[in-house]
Amino acid sequence: MTEEGRDTMADQERDQERDEERNQERDQERGQERDQERGPLLGELAGVYRSYLTAVVLHGQAAADALGQNPTDLYALNALELAGPLTTGVLAERIGLSQSATTRLVDRLERAGWVRRGPDPVDRRRVVVAAVPVPEEADEKAFGPARRRMAEVFDGFDDDELRVLRRYFERAAPALRAATAETKGLEPVEP
């Protein structure tokens, strides 16, 4: 390649870098403008979100009470129902307890008939814990009112709005798991 060709390529690379820098600056300015415009809405949303989270926590306590459990037991059962059978170590990571505390929790749930232990189908040397289906009457008592109330809420949204809600929940759950891990100084746990 000739010296002139090298100079032309270097000029093109510098131009491209400058263009990228300008685009980044422009995007940053637009982002700041957008944040200023959205500030009041985001502030309102933060308050509504905190109220929603409080309602979720309170319902979790009420549902656990209805099942004769504590909320941590209910969260463990939910983790097992969502993921399927897990080792106590993986369950501990999912619910944020130590392995020894999770073993005690599993012992308690097994005695009460909410879970069963069995061999891991992939590695029979390991033991996994599986949730036992909640009896229909107990499920209705604990979760029926929330299912009906939330169905009423969802009835007020069209399909496109429901898709937005689904996307929100799909993104919010991993974000909250990562925030929980970060708060505890742990590595994020995958779903």
C-alpha positions in Angstrom: 0.0 0.0 0.0 1.3 3.5 -0.8 2.0 6.1 1.8 -0.9 8.2 0.3 -3.3 5.2 0.7 -2.2 4.8 4.4 -2.8 8.5 5.0 -6.2 8.3 3.5 -7.1 5.3 5.7 -5.8 7.0 8.8 -7.9 10.1 7.9 -11.0 7.9 7.4 -10.4 6.2 10.8 -10.0 9.6 12.5 -13.2 10.9 10.8 -15.1 7.8 11.9 -13.9 8.2 15.5 -14.9 11.8 15.5 -18.4 10.9 14.2 -18.8 8.2 16.8 -17.8 10.7 19.6 -20.3 13.3 18.2 -23.0 10.7 18.1 -22.3 9.6 21.7 -22.4 13.2 22.8 -25.6 13.8 21.0 -27.1 10.6 22.5 -26.0 11.7 25.9 -27.6 15.2 25.5 -30.8 13.6 24.3 -30.8 11.2 27.3 -30.3 14.1 29.7 -33.2 16.0 28.1 -35.4 12.9 28.2 -34.5 12.3 31.9 -35.5 16.0 32.7 -38.8 15.6 30.8 -39.5 12.2 32.4 -38.4 13.3 35.9 -41.8 14.1 37.4 -43.4 11.0 35.8 -40.6 8.8 37.1 -41.0 10.3 40.6 -44.7 9.5 40.6 -43.9 6.0 39.3 -41.4 5.4 42.1 -44.1 6.2 44.7 -46.7 3.9 43.0 -44.1 1.2 42.7 -43.3 1.3 46.4 -46.9 1.1 47.2 -47.3 -1.9 44.9 -44.3 -3.7 46.4 -45.7 -3.2 49.9 -49.0 -4.7 48.8 -47.1 -7.7 47.3 -45.2 -8.3 50.5 -48.4 -8.0 52.6 -50.2 -10.4 50.4 -47.3 -12.8 50.6 -47.6 -12.7 54.4 -51.4 -13.2 54.2 -51.1 -16.2 51.8 -48.4 -17.8 54.0 -50.6 -17.3 57.0 -53.6 -18.9 55.2 -51.3 -22.0 54.5 -50.0 -22.1 58.0 -46.5 -21.2 56.8 -44.1 -18.3 57.1 -43.4 -16.1 54.1 -39.9 -17.6 53.5 -41.5 -21.1 53.3 -44.0 -19.8 50.7 -41.2 -18.1 48.7 -39.3 -21.4 48.7 -42.3 -23.3 47.5 -42.8 -20.7 44.8 -39.2 -21.0 43.7 -39.6 -24.8 43.5 -42.9 -24.5 41.6 -41.3 -22.1 39.1 -38.0 -24.0 38.6 -39.0 -27.6 39.3 -36.9 -29.8 41.6 -33.7 -28.2 43.0 -30.9 -29.2 45.3 -31.0 -27.4 48.7 -27.9 -25.5 47.6 -29.5 -24.1 44.5 -32.7 -23.4 46.4 -30.7 -21.5 49.1 -29.3 -19.3 46.3 -32.8 -18.7 44.9 -34.3 -17.6 48.2 -31.3 -15.9 49.7 -30.7 -18.2 52.7 -27.7 -20.1 53.9 -27.6 -23.8 53.0 -28.0 -24.8 56.6 -31.1 -22.5 57.0 -32.5 -23.9 53.8 -32.0 -27.5 54.9 -34.0 -26.6 58.1 -36.6 -25.0 55.9 -36.8 -28.1 53.7 -37.0 -30.4 56.7 -39.9 -28.3 58.0 -41.7 -28.2 54.7 -41.2 -32.0 54.2 -42.7 -32.7 57.7 -45.7 -30.6 56.8 -46.1 -32.4 53.5 -45.3 -29.4 51.2 -42.2 -30.9 49.6 -40.6 -34.2 49.0 -36.9 -35.2 48.6 -35.8 -37.6 45.9 -32.8 -38.6 43.8 -31.7 -36.2 41.1 -32.7 -37.8 37.8 -29.4 -36.6 36.2 -27.0 -37.4 39.1 -28.5 -40.0 41.4 -25.9 -39.2 44.1 -27.5 -35.9 44.7 -30.8 -35.2 46.3 -33.4 -32.7 45.0 -36.4 -31.1 46.6 -39.7 -30.9 44.7 -42.8 -29.0 45.7 -45.9 -31.1 46.3 -49.0 -29.6 44.6 -51.0 -27.3 47.0 -54.4 -28.9 47.7 -57.1 -27.1 45.7 -58.9 -25.8 48.8 -55.8 -24.4 50.4 -54.7 -22.9 47.1 -58.1 -21.1 46.8 -57.9 -19.9 50.3 -54.4 -18.5 49.9 -54.4 -17.3 46.3 -58.0 -17.2 45.0 -58.7 -13.6 46.2 -55.6 -12.3 44.6 -56.2 -14.2 41.4 -59.7 -12.8 41.1 -58.6 -9.2 42.0 -55.7 -9.3 39.6 -58.0 -10.7 36.8 -60.2 -7.6 37.4 -57.2 -5.4 37.0 -56.0 -7.1 33.9 -59.5 -6.9 32.4 -59.0 -3.2 32.3 -56.0 -3.5 29.8 -56.1 -4.3 26.1 -53.8 -6.9 24.6 -51.1 -4.5 23.7 -51.0 -3.1 27.3 -50.9 -6.6 28.7 -47.9 -7.3 26.4 -46.2 -4.2 27.9 -47.0 -5.5 31.4 -45.5 -8.9 30.5 -42.4 -7.3 29.2 -42.1 -5.3 32.4 -42.4 -8.4 34.6 -40.0 -10.3 32.4 -37.4 -7.5 32.8 -38.2 -6.5 36.4 -37.8 -9.9 38.0 -34.2 -10.4 36.9 -33.4 -6.7 37.7 -34.7 -7.2 41.2 -32.8 -10.5 41.6 -29.6 -8.8 40.5 -30.3 -5.8 42.9 -30.9 -8.2 45.7 -27.6 -10.0 45.1 -25.8 -6.7 44.7 -27.3 -5.4 48.0 -26.1 -8.6 49.7 -22.7 -8.4 48.0 -23.3 -11.6 46.1 -23.0 -12.6 42.5 -26.3 -12.3 40.6 -28.4 -15.5 40.5 -29.9 -16.5 37.2 -33.6 -17.5 37.2 
